[in-house]
Amino acid sequence: MRVLGAVPLHGDLDDRHSLARLAGIADAVLHFAPPPPARENPSRGEEEAPQDIRTRHLLAALGNRRSLPQRLIYLSTTGVYGDCDGAAIDETRPCRASSARARRRLDAEQRLRAFGRRSRIAVAVLRAPGIYAADRLPIERLARGDPVPADDIYTGHIHADDLARLAVAALFRARPGRVYNAVDDSRLPVSDYFDLVADACGLPHPPRLPHAALGALPFMKESRRVGSVRLARELNFRLRYPTVAHGLERFRFG
């Protein structure tokens, strides 16, 4: 980073005191840190807290001086919509976060947008689904032959390069307080996504089972076809990889 002309400042979002040097130095902030992971052994009957303590620490550090950033982009998740039973949705869909992690993401969104209104900072939220790239593919699952849902469980995707480009576009063009779904045009069932990756990697298609019979990952338990009416209209953004098939074309696997 120093070679590129940047000056890195080390901080730990789990340690509020380590963030003191961040105050008053940035005109723009890209906040991509996830919420803290769930505790491994919560007390019996105790529900996981819905607050994102890392975002609270960051806002406390940014807001303790008069020189505030002018723009802030937060990377959230389409998981805040919860299970939509496969319905096609856009940014106007009410949030019904069901998992503890998605509730913490929603808490971060709400705190950041309130901070923006209160401090007159242009805060925008990018809600991303499954992010894929050459090093972010379910190759190990496919190699093990893990089953995938036979039901039409829909999930969204975006190529990591497109997401990075979108974050830059939002930094300059996003409307204050606005939410944008950072998704491509795939609208794929989970099983079709795994088949596409298997074909790209020269691996067999995974077996299919009803999702109720699977010890499924969280993203396989919620179904939604997420679209965006705002990326092109408001950000004037064009995807370099409009579908997963386009994104996988550039990868070469032995």
C-alpha positions in Angstrom: 0.0 0.0 0.0 2.9 2.4 0.7 4.4 1.7 -2.7 1.1 2.8 -4.2 1.2 6.1 -2.2 -1.3 5.2 0.5 -0.5 5.6 4.2 -2.0 2.6 6.1 -3.2 3.2 9.7 -3.7 0.0 11.7 -6.9 -0.3 13.7 -9.0 -3.0 15.2 -12.8 -2.5 14.9 -13.2 -4.8 18.0 -11.0 -2.3 20.0 -12.6 1.1 20.0 -9.4 2.8 21.5 -7.3 1.6 18.5 -9.4 3.7 16.1 -8.6 7.1 17.6 -6.3 8.1 14.8 -9.1 7.7 12.2 -10.9 10.8 13.3 -10.8 13.8 11.0 -8.5 12.4 8.3 -10.8 11.0 5.7 -13.1 12.7 3.2 -14.6 9.4 2.1 -15.0 6.0 3.9 -15.5 2.6 2.4 -16.8 0.4 5.3 -16.6 -3.3 4.2 -16.0 -5.0 7.6 -18.4 -7.7 8.5 -20.2 -7.8 11.9 -18.5 -9.9 14.6 -19.0 -13.6 14.3 -21.5 -15.3 16.5 -20.3 -16.5 19.9 -19.4 -20.2 19.9 -21.1 -20.9 23.3 -23.8 -18.4 24.1 -25.6 -18.9 27.4 -28.6 -21.1 27.3 -31.7 -19.2 26.3 -29.6 -16.1 25.5 -30.3 -14.6 22.1 -27.4 -13.2 20.0 -27.3 -9.4 20.2 -28.6 -7.7 17.0 -26.1 -4.9 17.3 -23.0 -4.6 15.1 -20.5 -3.4 17.7 -17.8 -2.8 15.0 -19.9 -0.3 13.2 -20.7 1.4 16.5 -16.9 1.7 17.2 -16.2 3.1 13.8 -18.9 5.8 14.1 -17.7 6.8 17.5 -14.2 7.2 16.1 -15.3 9.2 13.0 -17.7 11.4 14.9 -15.5 12.7 17.7 -14.1 15.7 15.8 -15.5 18.5 13.7 -13.9 17.3 10.5 -16.2 14.6 9.4 -16.1 12.5 6.1 -18.3 13.8 3.3 -19.3 10.4 2.0 -19.5 6.8 3.4 -20.3 3.6 1.6 -21.3 0.5 3.6 -21.2 -3.0 2.1 -24.2 -4.9 3.5 -25.9 -8.1 2.4 -29.1 -9.1 0.6 -29.7 -11.4 3.6 -31.4 -8.4 5.3 -34.5 -9.2 3.2 -34.9 -12.6 4.8 -36.7 -15.5 3.0 -38.8 -14.1 0.2 -40.1 -17.6 -1.0 -38.4 -17.1 -4.3 -40.2 -13.8 -5.1 -38.5 -11.3 -7.4 -37.6 -8.2 -5.3 -35.8 -4.9 -5.6 -34.6 -2.2 -3.2 -38.2 -1.3 -2.2 -38.7 -4.7 -0.5 -39.1 -4.4 3.3 -36.3 -6.0 5.3 -37.2 -9.1 7.3 -33.8 -10.3 8.5 -34.1 -13.7 10.2 -30.5 -14.8 11.0 -28.6 -13.2 13.8 -25.8 -12.1 11.3 -28.3 -10.5 9.0 -29.9 -8.6 11.9 -26.5 -7.2 12.8 -26.0 -6.1 9.2 -29.4 -4.4 9.3 -28.5 -2.7 12.6 -25.3 -1.4 11.0 -27.3 0.0 8.0 -29.7 1.8 10.3 -27.0 3.3 12.5 -25.0 4.5 9.5 -27.9 6.0 7.7 -29.0 7.8 11.0 -25.4 9.0 11.4 -25.5 10.4 7.9 -28.8 12.3 8.4 -27.6 13.6 11.8 -24.2 14.7 10.5 -25.2 15.6 7.0 -22.9 12.9 5.5 -23.8 11.2 2.3 -24.2 7.6 3.4 -25.2 4.9 0.9 -25.6 1.1 1.4 -24.7 -1.6 -1.1 -26.5 -4.9 -0.4 -24.4 -7.7 -2.0 -25.4 -11.4 -2.4 -22.9 -14.2 -3.0 -19.6 -12.7 -4.1 -17.6 -14.9 -6.5 -14.1 -14.8 -8.0 -11.5 -17.3 -9.0 -10.6 -17.8 -5.3 -14.2 -17.6 -4.1 -15.8 -20.6 -5.7 -17.3 -23.7 -4.0 -14.6 -26.0 -5.5 -14.0 -28.0 -2.3 -17.7 -28.7 -1.9 -17.9 -29.9 -5.4 -14.8 -32.0 -5.1 -16.3 -33.7 -2.0 -19.6 -34.3 -3.8 -21.7 -32.4 -1.2 -25.4 -32.3 -2.2 -27.2 -29.1 -3.1 -31.0 -28.4 -2.9 -33.1 -29.9 -5.5 -35.8 -27.3 -4.8 -35.7 -23.9 -6.6 -33.9 -22.0 -3.9 -32.8 -18.8 -5.5 -29.8 -16.7 -4.5 -27.9 -13.8 -6.0 -24.4 -13.2 -7.2 -21.9 -10.6 -8.2 -18.3 -10.8 -9.5 -15.8 -9.3 -7.0 -14.4 -7.0 -9.7 -17.9 -5.6 -10.5 -18.5 -5.1 -6.8 -15.3 -3.2 -6.4 -16.2 -1.0 -9.4 -19.6 -0.5 -8.0 -18.3 0.7 -4.7 -16.2 3.4 -6.5 -19.3 4.4 -8.6 -21.4 4.7 -5.4 -18.7 6.8 -3.8 -19.2 9.5 -6.4 -22.8 9.1 -7.5 -24.9 7.5 -4.8 -27.8 9.5 -3.3 -27.6 10.2 0.4 -29.3 7.6 2.5 -29.9 5.4 -0.5 -29.8 1.6 -0.7 -28.6 -0.3 -3.8 -28.7 -4.0 -4.5 -25.3 -4.9 -5.8 -26.4 -7.9 -7.9 -25.9 -9.2 -11.4 -28.6 -10.4 -13.7 -28.3 -14.1 -13.1 -31.3 -14.9 -10.8 -30.0 -18.5 -10.6 -31.3 -21.4 -8.4 -28.5 -22.6 -6.1 -28.3 -25.9 -7.9 -27.8 -24.2 -11.3 -25.0 -22.1 -9.9 -23.1 -25.1 -8.6 -23.6 -26.8 -12.0 -22.0 -23.8 -13.8 -19.0 -23.8 -11.4 -18.7 -27.6 -11.8 -18.6 -27.2 -15.6 -16.0 -24.5 -15.4 -13.8 -26.6 -13.1 -14.2 -29.9 -14.9 -16.0 -31.5 -12.0 -19.2 -33.6 -11.9 -22.5 -31.9 -11.1 -23.4 -32.3 -7.4 -26.2 -34.6 -6.3 -29.5 -33.0 -5.4 -31.6 -33.4 -2.3 -34.6 -31.5 -0.9 -33.3 -28.6 1.0 -35.2 -29.8 4.1 -33.0 -32.9 4.1 -29.8 -30.9 4.0 -27.8 -29.4 6.8 -27.8 -26.4 4.6 -25.7 -23.3 4.7 -27.7 -20.1 5.6 -27.8 -18.9 2.0 -29.5 -22.2 1.0 -32.3 -21.7 3.5 -33.6 -18.5 2.1 -34.9 -18.0 -1.5 -35.1 -14.6 -3.3 -34.5 -13.4 -6.8 -32.9 -10.0 -6.1 -32.7 -7.4 -8.8 -31.9 -3.7 -8.9 -33.7 -0.8 -10.6 -31.2 1.7 -9.3 -27.7 0.6 -10.5 -28.2 1.7 -14.1 -30.8 4.4 -13.4 -29.1 6.3 -10.6 -25.4 5.2 -10.7 -25.2 4.9 -14.5 -23.4 1.6 -13.8 -22.9 -1.3 -16.3 -21.8 -4.7 -15.1 -18.7 -6.1 -16.7 -20.0 -9.6 -15.9 -23.8 -9.4 -16.1 -24.2 -13.1 -15.3 -22.3 -15.8 -13.5 -21.7 -17.5 -16.9 -20.0 -14.4 -18.2 -17.8 -14.3 -15.0 -16.7 -17.9 -15.2 -15.6 -17.5 -18.8 -12.4 -15.7 -17.7 -11.4 -18.4 -15.3 -9.2 -21.3 -16.4 -8.9 -24.3 -14.2 -6.7 -27.3 -14.7 
